[in-house]
Amino acid sequence: MSSTAAPTISTQPASQTVAVGATATFSVTASGTGTLTYQWYKNGTAISGATAASYTTPATVATDSGATFYVKVTNANGTTTSSTATLTVTTSTTYTEVESNGSTSAANLIATNVTAIVGAISSSTDQDFYKITVPAGRTLTVKMTGPSGKDYDLYLLSSTGSTLKSSLGTTATETVTYTNSTSSTATYYIKVIGYSGAYSTTSYNLAITR
C-alpha cells in the first residue's frame, strides 16, 4: 500500500434487520497508513459521537426502518467512504430467536411490543437467553410450550443473573410469573434449557404478557 494512499475498506457495513426496540450494529474494517479516524452518517447526516469502527444505534423505533448508514474513514492522505447499509425495523409481535444467545451478555433483546417468542434448543448444550423490560408495578407472565415429549425448564433471572423464579416440571408446558414491585422499569432475563441435555429441532413457544 502506498504511504500516500487514502484508507482501504476491506469489510463494508452490512444491512441489518431488527425488531422494533432492539439495537443494530454496523461495522467496517479498514486499513491504511497512519492514524485512521471514523465518522458514521445516518441518512447523510453525521452522527454525533459515532467515531469508531463500529456504530450501535439506540433502541430502534418503527420510523427508523429504511434509514441508511455509512462511514467515512480518514487518514492524513485522504478519506474513503464505505458503501451504504440499510436498517429494516420490523414491528411483528412475534420474535424469532437469533443465535448465539447462550448467556445474559448475549441475550436477545425483546422489544416492548413482542407478545410471543419462537426458539429452539438445538443441542444438548444449548441454552437460550432473552432480555426483557417490565414497567413498574406490572406483572410479567411467561408461558412456555415445548416440543411434545421433551422436558424443558424455564427460568426468570434478575438483571444481575440471579434466579428469581423457575418452572421445572416434567411436561412440555412451563409458566413463570413475577411482579416488578419497584418504582421504575426493571430488566429481567428469560432462560430456556433442556433438562438433562434434552433438545429438539422442533421449536418451543413463549407467550408473554407484561
C-alpha positions in Angstrom: 0.0 0.0 0.0 1.3 3.4 -0.9 2.3 5.7 2.0 0.3 8.4 0.3 -2.9 6.4 -0.2 -6.2 7.1 1.5 -7.6 4.2 3.7 -8.8 1.0 2.2 -12.0 -0.6 3.3 -11.9 -4.4 3.2 -15.2 -5.2 5.0 -18.2 -3.0 4.2 -21.1 -2.3 6.6 -23.9 -4.9 6.3 -27.6 -4.1 6.2 -29.4 -5.1 9.4 -33.0 -6.2 10.2 -34.1 -5.9 13.8 -37.3 -5.9 15.8 -38.6 -2.5 17.0 -37.0 -1.7 20.3 -33.8 -3.6 19.5 -30.5 -2.1 18.5 -28.5 -2.6 15.3 -24.7 -2.6 14.9 -22.9 -1.5 11.8 -19.2 -2.1 11.4 -16.4 -1.6 9.0 -12.8 -3.0 8.6 -10.3 -0.5 7.2 -6.6 -0.2 6.8 -4.1 2.5 5.9 -1.0 4.3 6.9 -1.0 6.5 10.0 -4.0 7.0 12.3 -7.4 6.2 11.0 -10.4 8.2 12.1 -14.1 7.3 11.6 -17.3 9.2 11.2 -20.7 7.5 10.8 -23.6 9.0 9.0 -27.4 8.3 9.2 -29.4 9.4 6.2 -26.5 11.6 5.1 -26.1 13.4 8.4 -23.1 12.9 10.7 -24.0 11.1 13.9 -22.6 12.8 17.0 -20.1 10.7 18.8 -20.1 7.9 16.2 -16.4 7.9 15.6 -15.3 4.2 16.0 -15.0 1.4 13.6 -18.5 0.2 14.6 -21.7 2.0 15.5 -24.6 0.7 17.5 -27.9 2.5 17.2 -30.1 3.5 20.2 -33.2 1.3 20.7 -35.0 1.5 17.3 -38.4 2.8 16.6 -40.7 1.9 13.6 -39.8 5.1 11.8 -36.1 4.1 11.7 -37.0 1.5 9.1 -35.4 2.4 5.8 -32.7 4.6 7.3 -29.3 4.4 5.7 -25.8 4.3 7.3 -22.3 4.7 6.0 -18.9 5.7 7.4 -16.1 7.9 6.2 -12.6 6.6 7.1 -9.9 9.2 7.0 -6.1 9.4 7.4 -3.5 12.1 6.6 -3.7 11.2 2.9 -7.5 11.3 2.3 -10.9 10.0 3.0 -12.7 6.8 1.9 -16.4 6.4 2.1 -17.9 3.0 2.7 -20.9 1.5 0.9 -24.3 2.3 2.3 -26.2 -0.2 4.6 -29.9 -0.1 5.2 -31.7 -0.6 8.5 -35.0 -2.5 8.5 -37.1 -2.4 11.6 -39.9 -5.0 11.9 -43.0 -4.4 14.1 -44.1 -8.0 14.4 -45.3 -9.1 17.8 -43.6 -12.4 17.4 -39.8 -12.6 17.9 -37.8 -15.4 16.4 -34.7 -16.4 18.3 -31.3 -15.3 17.0 -28.3 -17.5 17.8 -26.0 -17.3 19.6 -27.8 -16.2 22.7 -26.3 -18.6 25.3 -25.6 -16.1 28.1 -27.1 -13.0 29.7 -24.4 -10.9 27.9 -25.5 -12.3 24.5 -29.3 -12.4 25.3 -31.7 -11.4 22.5 -33.3 -8.1 23.3 -37.1 -8.4 23.3 -39.0 -5.3 22.2 -41.9 -3.9 24.3 -44.5 -4.8 21.6 -43.5 -8.5 21.5 -46.0 -11.0 22.9 -44.5 -14.2 21.6 -41.1 -15.8 21.1 -40.2 -18.7 18.9 -36.9 -20.5 19.6 -35.3 -23.9 19.7 -33.0 -25.9 22.0 -31.0 -27.4 19.2 -28.3 -29.3 21.0 -27.6 -30.9 24.4 -25.6 -27.8 25.5 -27.8 -25.1 24.0 -29.3 -22.5 26.4 -31.4 -19.6 25.3 -31.5 -16.2 27.0 -33.8 -13.2 26.3 -33.6 -9.8 27.8 -36.9 -8.1 28.6 -38.1 -5.0 30.5 -41.1 -4.7 32.6 -42.7 -1.4 33.7 -43.0 -0.5 37.4 -45.9 -2.4 39.1 -46.6 -4.7 36.2 -46.6 -8.5 36.3 -44.6 -10.5 33.8 -46.0 -13.9 32.8 -44.1 -16.2 30.5 -45.8 -19.4 29.4 -43.6 -21.9 27.5 -45.0 -24.6 25.3 -42.2 -27.0 24.3 -42.0 -29.9 21.9 -44.0 -32.9 22.9 -42.1 -35.4 25.0 -39.2 -33.0 25.8 -38.5 -31.8 29.3 -37.6 -28.1 29.0 -37.2 -25.8 32.0 -38.0 -22.1 32.3 -36.2 -19.5 34.4 -36.6 -15.8 35.1 -33.4 -14.1 36.1 -32.7 -10.7 37.6 -30.6 -8.0 35.9 -27.6 -9.4 37.6 -28.3 -13.0 36.5 -29.7 -14.5 39.8 -32.7 -16.7 39.6 -36.0 -15.0 40.6 -38.4 -17.7 39.6 -38.3 -21.1 37.8 -40.7 -23.7 36.4 -39.0 -27.1 36.4 -41.9 -29.6 35.7 -41.6 -32.6 33.5 -44.2 -31.7 31.0 -43.9 -29.7 27.8 -45.6 -26.6 29.4 -43.9 -24.3 32.0 -45.0 -21.0 33.4 -43.3 -18.3 35.5 -44.9 -15.1 36.9 -43.2 -12.2 38.5 -44.3 -8.7 39.6 -42.0 -5.7 39.3 -42.6 -4.2 42.7 -40.1 -1.4 42.2 -40.9 2.2 41.2 -39.1 2.0 37.9 -38.9 -0.2 34.8 -36.8 -3.3 35.5 -34.7 -5.6 33.3 -35.0 -9.3 33.5 -33.7 -12.3 31.6 -35.8 -15.3 30.4 -33.8 -18.5 30.2 -34.8 -21.8 28.5 -32.8 -25.0 28.8 -33.4 -28.7 28.0 -33.4 -30.7 31.3 -30.5 -33.2 31.4 -29.5 -32.4 27.8 -32.9 -32.6 26.2 -33.2 -30.9 22.8 -35.2 -31.0 19.6 -35.3 -29.5 16.1 -38.9 -28.6 16.9 -39.4 -25.1 18.2 -40.7 -24.0 21.6 -43.0 -21.1 22.0 -43.1 -18.4 24.8 -46.3 -16.4 25.3 -45.5 -13.2 27.1 -47.7 -10.7 28.9 -46.5 -7.7 31.0 
